[in-house]
């Protein structure tokens, strides 16, 4: 195998596939990147058996072939090379010569036959949507995933394709975020998957490279094909992400969403976020809550901790309902506010023991459980 490639393109491609490789790989081959040279491009593939990624980059291929090399060390070397032109030459015994300007490296590789192949997809359900839309939807719910490994069903984002719309849901049992959008797909493509948290974070990192994302899935796995814009720099051409899905039934999230809330207030998202953020600066691990108090045309936010002191914020709002006070974990209030982009958000409350609900005029809902007022 022999090819010549632009150093920055090579470096960027390695960067795209690096994250999948864990620090404690169970087999040496899982620390490697599979490099395959074909007609006018090379492809780079890494996997940790649960998650795999492949990207293609333009290259001047003189001899086709393949080899696997330690990805982290290779990425460091390529980034530091002195010259923009890089040549890579591998021998039949998997020894690789890397040259750029006055720099030369010899690296020991492993043959492709030891590398676990990425799954082939056959009769899967699939459809396309805009990358930016999928990215915004994931950002709108991902913060609510559970990090508790004993509740593995909740360690991910639930994708539900049904009734002409795509809904994404995440919950950790104390809060729940749901976002939906109308999406045209054949009835045969209806179905649902739970995408693991690690895959969700990789996907969010990759979803700004181009226009369309093609999603395919079956009971066991999902794949995301991300086409990139054909820019003149000839950077990464396209990226495939393959992932196992979390097996099991996602809980019935509809029953968590309150059917009725009594008070609804319209808030300026950024202003409310800043007020909660400042009020929470006095919170401690032991007393981690902010009190939200509604009176006529006024919203007050207060927090206190015995070790530190107190804070108080107030903002004018349009409100004519009864006086109401309820406490929340400040992080749970700030996460959806940070994830949204709209200026206006609606906050619905019922009483001090019922959940608070954030909504937007689009199909977004975030339910957060209150903290008991002692």
N, C-alpha and C positions, 0 to 999 in steps of 0.2 A: 504493500500500500504506500502511495506517495501522493502528497498534495501540497499546494501552496495556498496560504490563506491570509487575510488581513488580521493582524494581531488583535485589534479592538473588537472585531466581529467574533473572533474565536473566544476572546476573554468574556464578552457579553453572553455568548451562548453557554459557556461553562457556568457562568453566574446563574443563568436561568435554571440549570438542572442540579445545582449544588445542594440546595436546601433539603432535597428528598433524602440525601445520604445522612444517616444518623451518626452520632459520635461513637456509638458502640455497635458497630456492624457485627452480626452474628457469624458471617462468613467473610473472608478477605475480599471475595469478588464483589460483595455489596458495597465496598468502599470505592469501587472503580466506576469509571464512566466508559460505556461502550461507544467507540468511535467507528463509524462505518462510512467509507468513502464510495460514492456512486458517481454517476455522470458528471454533474456540474455542481454537486453539493456534498456536504458531509452531514451525517446526523449524529447527535449526541444523546445517549440514553442513560438514565440512572434509575434504580429502583430499590425499595426497602421491603419488597414482596407485598406490602399492603398498598403502596402508592408507587406509581412509575411515571416518568416524564421523558418525553423525547422532543428535541427541537432540531430543525434543519437550518443550515447556513450555507450560503454560496461559497464555493471554493473552486480552485483550479485543480481538478483531479488528474494526475498523470497516470496513476495505477490504482485500480479499485482494490478494496480489501477491508479488513477490520482488525481492531485490537482493543483491549481494555486497559486503562491506566488509572492509577490512584487520583481521584478527581480533585481532592483538596490541594494536594501538592502541585498537580498540573495547573490548576487555576492560578495558584500563586506564581508559578514560574512564568506562565504566559503573560500575566499582567505586568511582570517586571522586564520583559524582553525589550532590547534597545531599539529594534527596528520595526517598522510597520509591517514589513513582509516576513512571514514565518513559513518555513517548510518543515513538514513532518514526514519521516521516512521510516517504515517498519520492516523488520526482517522476518522470515518465516518462524524464527524461534521467539517472536513477540518482543524483541528488543527494539526500542524506538529511538531514533535520532531526531532531535528538535533543534533547528538552527534559525538564527535571526541576527543579521549583522555579524558582529564578532563573537556572538554567544553561541555555544553549542552545549547541548545536554544529551546524555544517554540515559534512558529510563527503562526499567524492566517492567514489562506488561504481562498480562495473562490473556490466553486465547478466548475468542468469542464463545466457543462451545461450553464454557463453564458459566456463562452469564445467563441468568434466568430470563426467558423470553417474556415480553409483554403480551397480555392476552389478545387473542384475535376476537373481534366482535362480529357476530353474525346477524341473526334476526332480532335486533334490538329495537326498542322504541326510541325514536329520535326526533328532534326538532331544533329549530334555530331561533336565536334572539340576539338583540344587540348586546355587545360586551359591556358597554357602559351601564345598560339597564340591569343586567345580571349583577354587576359589581355593586351598584347602588342598593339593590335588593339585599344582597348578602351583608353589606355594611349596616343595613337597617335592622338586621336581626342577630348577627353573629355574636355580639356582646352578651346575649342572654343564654348562650350554650352553657351546660353544666361542666364543671371541671372535676366533679366527683366521679372517680373511676368505678365506684360500685354501682353507679346508675348509668351504665354504659350506653343505654338506649338514648339518653339525653346528651351524650357527648358528641353532638353534631347538629347539623341543620336538616330539618325535614323538608323535602321537596315534594309537593303534591300537585300533580298535573291532572286536573279534573274539571269537567263542566266548562271547558273553554277558558280556563284560567290557570295560571301557575301561582301557587301559594308557597311561601317559605316561612317556616316556623322554627323558633328556638325557645327553650325554656330550661330553667334550672330548678323549678319547683317553687321558687319565691317570686319569680317574674316570668313573663312570657311576651315575646315579640312576634308579630305576624305581619307579613306584607304580601299583597297580591297584585297581579296584573293580568289583564286580558291577554290571552295568547291563543292563536289559531293553531290547532294540531288535530290530526285525525283521531277519531274516537278510539281506534285501536292503540294509540300511543298513550292513553290515559294510564296512570299508575303513580306509585310513590316510592321514594328511596330516602334513607337517612345517610347523609354524607358526613364522614368523620371530621372532627375538628381540624386535624392536621391538613386534610385535603381542602377544607374551607379556607384555611389561612393561605395555602399555596395558590388557590384559585383567585383569592382577592388580590394577591400580589401580582398575578399574571394578567388580570383582566383589564388592562388599559392599552394593550398593544395594537388594537385594530378595531375593525367594525363588528364582525359577526362571531358568535360562539355557537358551535353545534354541540348539543348535549345528547348523549346516547346512554341508555341504561337497561339492565335486566335485573333479576332478583339478587344477583351476587356482586355486580360491579357497575361502575359508571365510567364514562369517558367524556372528556371535553376537548373539542378540537377548536383551537383559537387561531383563526387566520390573522396574519398581521398585515398592516398596510405595506404595499409594495413601494417602499421608499427607495430613494436613489442610493442610500448608503449601503444597501444590500445586507442589512442586518438580519437578525433571525427571521426566517421566512414563515414558519408556522410551528405551533407548539401543540403537542398532544399530552393530555394529563389522564392517566388511568388510575382508578381507585377501587378498592374493595368498598362495599357499603356496609353499614352497621346492620346486622341481621336481627330482626325482631319487629314487634309492632309498636309504633309510636302511640303514646297515650292520647286519648280523646281531648284535644286542646280546646275544642269549642265550648266545653262545659266550664272552662276556667274564665271565659270572657263574660263579664257581668251583662245580664240582659237589660238592666236598667240602672242608671246612675242619676242622682237627683240634681246635682249642680254641675253646670258646664261653664267653664270660663275660657275666654280666648286670651292667649298669651303671646308676647313677642319672644320667640324662642331664645335668641341670643341674650337678651336682657335677663330673662328668667334663669338661664344657664349660669350667667355671671353672678347673679345674686346667690344662687344655691352654692356655687363654687366658693364664693367668699364666706358665706355663713358656715360652710363645712370646715373651714380652716381651723376652727377650735375643737373639732371632733377628735375623739381618741378611740382606741380599740374598744374600750369598755362602754363608752357612751357615743355610739356611732349612729346618730339620727338627727334629722332636721325637722323642726315642727313647722308646718304650713298652716297659717291661720287666715281665714277669710272673714272679712267684715264688709260693711257697705263700701263698695268701690275701692277696697284696699286689700292687698295680699301681703302678709308679713311672713318672713322666714326667720326662724331663730334656732340657735344651737347652743349647747353648753357642755362643758366637761369639768368635773371637780378639780382635775389637775391643772387646767389651763385657764378657763374663764368662759365668757359668753360672747355671742355675736347676734346682731339683729339687722335685718335688711327689710326694706319695704318698697313696694311698687304699686302704682295706681293701676287699677283694672276696672273693667265695666262689670259690676256685680251687685245684684240687689236681693240675693237670697238670704237665708238665715246665717247667723254666725256659725263657723265650723272650724274645728282644729283637728289636724291629723298629722302623724309623724311617719317619715320614711327614711330608709337608708339613703344617704345623699348620692352614693354611687349609682344606685338604681334609678334615681331621678335624672342624673347627668348623662348616663350612657345613651339613652334614646335621643336626648336633646343634641348630643354631639354627633350622632349618626345621621340625623336628618339634615336636609339642606333648605327646606322651606322656612320662610320667615315666621309664618303663623303656625301655632300649634294649639290644640284644644285639650284642656285638662278636665277630666270629669271625676267628681267625688260624690260619695253618698253620706258616709258618716265615718267616725274615727276607727271603726273596726273593719270597714269594707275596703277592697282594693282601689287604688287610683288608676285611672286609665288615660293614657296619652293617645290622641288621634290626630290625623291630618285630613285634609279634604280628599287626598288620595286614599288608597286602601292600605292604611297603616294603623296598627293598634299595638300599644305596649301596656300590659297590665302589670302593676307592681303591688305587692302585698305591703300593708302598713306595718309599722313597728308599734307595739302596744304602748300606749301612754301610761306611765306608772303614776 
